Amino acid sequence: MEGAGGLREIDPGPTSRGNGIVEQMEAGASLGHYRIVEKIGAGGMGEVYRAEDLKLERPVAIKMLPPWAAGDRMAVERLVREAKLASALNHPNIVTMYAIEDSDPAPFLVMEYVEGETLRERLHRSPLGLPELIAIGSQVADALDAAHRVGLIHRDVKSTNILLTSDGQAKVVDFGLAKRLPGARADADAVSLTATGAIVGTAAYMSPEQTRGEPLDPRTDLFSLGVVLYEAATGRLPFEGPSMLSVLHEIALVEPPAPSRARPGLPRELDQVLLRAMAKDKARRYASAADFAAALRGLGLERGGPEADEIAGAAPFAPQSRVPNNLPSLLTSFVGRRDEMEEVGRLLGTARLVTLAGAGGCGKSRLSFQVARNLLESYPDGVWLVELAPLSDPVLVPQRAAAVLEVREEPGRELMDTLKESIGSRTLLLLLDNCEHLTSASGRLAAELIAGCPAVRILATSREALGVPGEALWRVPPLHVPDLKGPVPLARREIGQFESVRLFVERAAAVAPAFSLTEKNAETVAQICARLDGIPLAIELAAARVKVMPVGQILSRLEDRFRLLTSGSPGALPHQQTLRATVDWSYELLSDNERVLFDRMSVFAGGATLEAVESVCSGNGIGEEEVLDLLTHLVDKSLVLPEVGVGGAARYRLLETLRAYGRERLEKAGSRPERLDQHVRFYLGLAEEAEPELSGGDQSAWLERLEQEHDNLRLAGEWTIRSARPEGALQLAGALWRFWRIHGHLGEGRRRLEAALSLDATGPGLAIARAKALLGAGALARSQSEYERARALLAEGLTVSRPTEETDVTAAILLELGTVAIDQGRHADARESYEECLAIRRAAGDKRGMAIALHNLGVVSQALQDYEAAKSLYAQSLAINRELGNEGWEALGLNALGCVALDHEDHPGAQRYHEEALAIHRRLGDRWGVAYTLHELARVAIGQRDYSKSHALLDESIPIFRELGDRVAVAECLEYSAALASAEGEDERALVLAGAAAALRDALGAPPTPPDRAGMERCLAETKRRLGSAAAESAFETGRATTFERAISLAMGEPRSS
């Protein structure tokens, strides 16, 4: 255990040295009126002892210089300076400095003794839970804020300089490296102690500006605290390396992985808070420690009230588990429902499908998440949430499940069959959440998976049964409420034990931290919960009002509403009537313009940015400049949820129940079509703005943004089809096809493009929109290896585009046509298309387009074994792409030059090109590019006779290609695996793999290039000779008859020669 020193190592060492200076104080030794009790810590900057102040009769901590520094003037001055700086601080989260005492040979410091442990010691047991993390982090931030307010920067914030008391209080220690800010009151020695330009602090926790020796301000401490909290949350440091220099390099230049990647289960909101604190550019960090503390507390995890101890143990997020899962990170605790969780768990032991049914707001989703979290260890192959709320098209239900399970569509095959085959006999639990608007499609998915996957179990939430044979329907009851009509009045503590009351108190304390259940208000709270029938959403909405009115007034308002809405909707369940009454009441508390904005926000699927809300929801009485204030009011009144989106931008979302309420009101007013038109205009503008960027330097950021908005883009596309607006449908689909291709939404993209193309689009001005849609449809068909369909669509697109003046579209279509021709082995056709494309790009002065056309002409030359021409064309393309900063195409050019080098048996040169390309692809997050480069490096490794390395590279590459649905690339990998097996003397295996690759190419209509075919024939000739013609032919035919998945398994998983 450590005390106030917070130093991480104890080094007793010898007890004396020749000059007579005592190296270690023995227990019982005296220093003036202090008696040493024990040594509690030591480090490079000092030694710390627990001692007793004999005058004041209190425990203290004494810090003295280490023996080697006792005669060092600068070390003594730094110790004195620490005392002077720390004495200016008086804060409950900073260890108090009592005195500095003179002694021979050096003075020593006397400070508050803290009984407890350092944060580092605490982390040796386990990472922190989120409530503990936020409590400690916000306290340390408060301490730093107090220091910064008097002009002090700590400069050495780390886990060993944070002490934790037994009651959970955090205290910052060791201001030995602290520095006064310019302009703050300082002693005369301050500058000489810190003006040397030396790097001070502990390497792993330093800010980027510290590593560079730049002037510091308080934001350096915020970076270090971010590192500390990252370590506390994940159990590892964000910047690691084999040496101090490598760590400093990481801090200065490398972005850390998100905490939720280092420890699955952490919420994304925490990612945003910590990554902002650790921004390389200090201007992007929090402006102050107070802001950092507020952001931590804003996560909503600090508790108040008498029930705090009871709920503190409830994990607000899924604990780290070996079981793979995508369960959501919940920022509020799960209250009660113990009996319900046990009952649902038992049902899942006997029924393959359990549906939790009930009215909106009754807590079905939260109950399902908690049940699944409790059962993680029962499903070794994973627990997977499939969120259906944002979907409106039943066709997308199996697609959403496939996306969650990372199953990709295969050409010419039903997705459901692929999904069932992929799951096979795996033991997993699937959560289908919010099925009520897609009941039939959800039921079909459940029935198919239950029939085809023997170890799958499904937990669904819906407002009604899914209608699947063998389904166990379980009605979710309301939370228990106090019975105030009994003969004996309930005491406050008894009332506080009811789940509904606990929920109200917790949520009320989240918005009004001073709120707690008291003898005075307990009965009123109980009446609110009883009047709301224990429905969680209704209780949460009522509790949110504690921020603006006392509970007595809340109760009276609820009573008014129930008298008005006692009958509810005809035929509605009682719980639906109660929920409607509660939402009606909340809605009527809004101003007229707040209601209008609330209704209009129901058009968004999955939330929206402020820019989107301003654009889509303004007009007809609401100015765009008014939207932010109105939106803030809706957030304050807990009707809109603020979230953090891509790039740290704010997003705003309605709960699905509230969204349905707003949508109903919008429809009754006849305003929804007008609002959807505005929605389409905004998201069409976003898609068209993104379109050119998807081939540029900001590709990765735009792809992430479009993925975040995918549900809104889907909604916009569906509305253009339903409202028969061909121009919008074609323009939207034509702008998004590159996004669909890069992110693997191939089947969905093709369906949306085909739907847009099916509309009557013969009017004036639609030619270019139609040509772009045909381009996209053809490109996606090629990506799924449907070459004849791709060729037909692209040819039609070319016919439509040529008469127009939009040569850019014509050139793009020619480029895709050339690539189809390359894949089919029609090299003369490919060259003709690429040369026409290049001529158009040159005439337009389009350097980016020229670079792409030159690169593809290089591919043709290489396929025709004209290596010098290929090398020249690739080099021209690479030079242009580097000039433009187009990193994606730069990497492709490097890979192409690597292939040419390999064709000339220049293995070191090929390896250099490919490794440079791989670094770029990884940085861009381009998974296809990574996989392609890995399989080319595998080919290089074969040539270098490094067979184990080649196996490893192919084992990493093949699964990515399979997931992306690129079967041509998989065929290449099978061919490389065959060559590898041949080189290792595994002749039969080599020929089976070669046969499988040949059959796959035949099925796809994608023959190898002449050089590749010749190389493969040379490779296998010796193999066939060794094996004998009959056995060789048999092995090759066995491969041709092998299934796709079996061939992959053979390439990756079979025993290999060493």
Order of alpha helices (4+ residues) and beta strands (2+ residues): beta-beta-beta-beta-alpha-beta-beta-beta-alpha-alpha-beta-beta-beta-beta-alpha-alpha-alpha-alpha-alpha-alpha-alpha-alpha-alpha-beta-alpha-beta-alpha-alpha-beta-alpha-beta-beta-alpha-alpha-alpha-alpha-alpha-alpha-alpha-beta-alpha-alpha-beta-beta-alpha-alpha-alpha-alpha-alpha-alpha-alpha-alpha-alpha-alpha-alpha-alpha-alpha-alpha-alpha-alpha-alpha-alpha-alpha-alpha-alpha
